[in-house]
Amino acid sequence: MREGGKITAAVLKKVLEATHPGVALSELEKLANDEILSRGGEPAFNRVRDYKFATCLNTNEGVVHGLPTDQKLVEGELLSVDLGTFYKGFNTDSSWTIYVGDQKKAPKSKIEFLKVGQKALRRAITQTKVGKQVMDISRAMQKVIEQGGYSPVDSLVGHGIGRKLHEDPEVPCLVLRNRSPELAAGMTLAIEVIYTKGSPRLRVEEDGWTASTSDGSLSGLFEHTVAVTDEGPIILTERS
């Protein structure tokens, strides 16, 4: 998974660097697919039943599972890139949301919105330790998101990951119950910060895949695959 995580991280970095106004989502999809294959991996997402793509690409109010269409990006949009690699029998998964266009001209409100998601992910990873519970990770995300004035999504979760892309335990973005599974050395988790600028309620678009905010508010998505070890958390998808 450490080797596969390096592929996921490198490919995600390539896609983010290729993101600019005028580029089509389908172009970013092709780039991700080709880069994963060229590095000896297999796109993890197109191993999911009925899904045919290497990426999920969402803009603005799109939260997760967006299809990489021929839609061209526009200056000022937010783009969430989610992708994964299947390598030597194991999966890794990572996502990131960025501002499309000149960062220097970006509205402060959008930059602050993205900074909160990144901070929430960092805080969540610090709680990924032997003896902690899953809800400690969830609580860390929830606290940062809500302190920023935003809403953690309660209908989507991070997850365990390994031989399967989605495994137990579920890792919510907020505390949903009083107890949760205890973390043990050797566990690997896809920790996902999924949040919105407005209501956390979602709707599924006509394509049957894309989940968007019900009120049209902006959404953010930040994710790393993290290993639980006796020495502390190891981010397997950290970009160089």
C-alpha angles and dihedrals in degrees: 000000000000089000093045090047090058089056092049092048095047093048094047089051090052092051094047090050090051092053114109139130112294098026115122122234088233089059091055089048092053091048092052094046094048094045094051092050093045090056093054097260134114123231104258096205098059087058087068111101113268093358114117105183141083093221144039109217122189131179129203107319092016109109108180144342095033115168119237099242129166090270110136120224120246129211110267098026125124117233125197115201117196122178142148143195132225106207129170092339099315137093134222126185135193140165140182138184122219140177112252113230137006108003090201090062095043117121111256091233092062094046091049090049091056094044090057091055092050091048091049091054093050091050092047092052091054087062093053095102137129109273096022121110129238088249089063087064090046093048092052092053094044094050095053094043095049093043086057090055096252137116127250111220111244099189097062129055145188115242151198113278136193130101085005124046092229118036138150137313109060113220109205124198090235138028108276101167141021097250135030139172117300117240117244133186111273097034117127121202136189098218110200128188104204114176145146138215091230135010118002090217114115139200130200116236125231091265087072093233114060115089113202135178111272092224097044094248123148120273134202133202128191123169142167132177106236131190121215111223138166087251093053137269120333117201104219094186100045112143120229 
